[in-house]
Amino acid sequence: MGSKKKLAELNILMKKSQKVRAVWWILLALVTTTAVDAQNYAVHMSTPVHAGQSYAVTATGSRLEKTSTGDRVLKAAEFQVNFQGRADVLEVDGNQQPFKVAFTVERFTKIEGGVTIDLLKSGSVIIADGSQQQPISVKDSTTEESVREAFELIYFPGKPGDFTDNEIFGTKEAKAIGDTWSINPALLSESLKGIIAVPEGHLSGTVSLVAKDKIANIDCLSLRAELKADDLTPKDLPPGVTLDSGVTLDQASLQLIVRGCYPTEDSRHSYRDGGELTMQMRLTSNDGVKIDITKAEKRDEVWAAAGD
């Protein structure tokens, strides 16, 4: 009986020991996870690029434009764009940012009214050159406005010497998952002046480090920026609308979301990028009619760099 009792006690002790070890491993896992989450990272939204760098590019975009008065829609237009192909960097500026890129089309389509059309045939080359007055053109061919409009929805080149995304959205301090910081409103306002004019103090936004992720088998940081502007003046009004024809601009606002996953190392170049833009304007015609104009765009793309 004594030996049986001792065996029973030993069995209880072993079970208790197993429970203790299980609790220990759980606690260790929690501590390890917390330590990983608390790690600080250098944030890079734009990495140095060299001429000759190649990417496999997949991109989608959509645009909605609607003009209405009260509950009555006067005009509405909506389309989607899909692009698949290769991008070759031809020229970079002093900040090692590309301003001239050649896109070789594998597939480039537009969907409008439920109908899909091929905008360019496979093998066509689109040149995006921010140093030119008209930055989008098709090599060895006339560039139709519909092609240019569709392509600008998914890619528009910066000018040589433009502010980088690091300067506008980045931070010099290492950040942890969950951290948030402010954008540089002065630089963003300056970079947008060809599109909109925003009075000082009417543009604000923050950037958040959302998570650590992977793209093309490399580590990347998932970031999200949210911006808003009011009391702005658009440089381009919808076709047929001019402020000097008796139409007045009552108000205009802009909301912008920028999101993406950018490599943790400067030696890596693959990234995921995207954004959403909503612009709303209210105009009053010379006979007192209130006109509301909404423009909404969305873009998502993946740039997989050769070598990553």
ABEGO torsion letter per residue (X at the ends): XAAAAAAAAAAAAAAAAAAAAAAAAAAAAAAAAAAAAABBBBBBABBBBBBGBBBBBBBBBBBBBBBBBEABBABBBBBBBBBBEBBBBABBBAAGBBABBBBBBABBBBBBGGBBBBABBBGBBBBBBAABABABBBBGBBBBAAAAAAAAAABBBBBBGBBBAAAAABBABBBBBGBBBBBBAAAAAAAAAAABBBBBGABBEBBBBABBBBBGGBBBBBBBBBBBBBGBBBABBBBGBBAAAGBBBABBBBBBBBBEBBBABAABABBBBBBBBBBBBBBBBAAGBBBBBBBBBBBBBBBBBBGX
